[in-house]
Amino acid sequence: MLDIRPNCEWCDRDLPPDSPDARICTFECTWCSDCIEGPDSVHKGVCPNCGGNVVPRPIRPPAMLESAPASTERVIHPDGPAARR
């Protein structure tokens, strides 16, 4: 089961479980669409952690969040702007 992490690892933007802007790689690294594939992104759709492709994160149905809650652990990439705050 996916962790459904709560934030973008690069900018620390909140990404709730129903966010259509969340992106993940095969290791569940989590990014917002702007940071990973936006016009100003240095990543160009490639995960900076593993080098793999990044795809839209599935949305967990709200009815399933009670029995399978999203993660609350925030992960921050050490080279991203959120780490420099």
C-alpha positions in Angstrom: 0.0 0.0 0.0 1.3 3.5 -0.8 2.3 5.8 2.0 0.5 8.8 0.4 3.1 11.2 1.9 1.8 14.7 2.9 4.2 17.0 1.1 6.5 17.7 -1.8 10.0 16.7 -0.9 11.5 19.7 -2.8 9.4 22.7 -1.7 7.4 21.2 1.2 4.1 22.1 -0.3 1.2 20.3 1.3 -0.2 17.5 -0.9 -3.3 16.1 0.7 -4.4 12.5 -0.2 -6.8 13.9 -2.9 -4.3 16.2 -4.5 -4.2 15.9 -8.3 -0.8 17.8 -8.2 1.1 15.0 -6.4 3.6 13.0 -8.3 5.5 9.9 -7.2 8.3 7.6 -8.5 8.6 3.9 -8.0 10.1 4.4 -4.5 7.2 6.7 -3.5 9.4 9.8 -3.5 6.7 12.5 -3.6 6.8 15.8 -5.5 4.4 18.5 -6.5 3.7 18.8 -10.2 5.3 22.3 -10.3 8.7 21.2 -8.8 9.1 18.0 -10.8 7.6 18.8 -14.2 6.8 22.5 -14.3 8.3 24.9 -16.8 10.9 26.1 -14.3 11.7 22.6 -12.9 15.3 21.5 -13.1 14.1 17.9 -12.7 12.1 17.6 -16.0 10.0 14.6 -14.8 12.9 12.6 -13.4 13.1 11.8 -9.7 16.2 13.5 -8.2 16.6 10.6 -5.7 16.5 7.5 -7.9 16.6 8.8 -11.5 13.4 7.1 -12.4 10.3 8.5 -14.0 7.6 10.3 -12.1 3.9 9.7 -12.5 0.6 11.2 -11.0 0.0 9.7 -7.5 -3.2 7.7 -7.2 -5.9 9.3 -5.1 -7.0 7.2 -2.2 -10.8 7.2 -1.9 -11.9 9.2 1.1 -13.8 6.1 2.5 -10.5 4.2 2.6 -8.6 6.8 4.5 -10.1 5.7 7.8 -8.9 2.2 7.6 -5.8 3.0 5.5 -4.7 6.6 6.5 -2.2 8.6 4.6 1.3 9.1 6.1 1.9 12.2 8.3 5.7 11.9 8.0 7.1 14.8 6.1 10.2 14.0 3.9 12.5 16.8 2.7 15.1 16.4 0.0 18.5 17.8 1.4 19.2 19.8 -1.8 15.7 21.4 -2.1 14.7 24.9 -1.0 12.7 23.5 1.9 15.9 22.1 3.5 17.5 25.5 3.4 14.8 27.2 5.6 
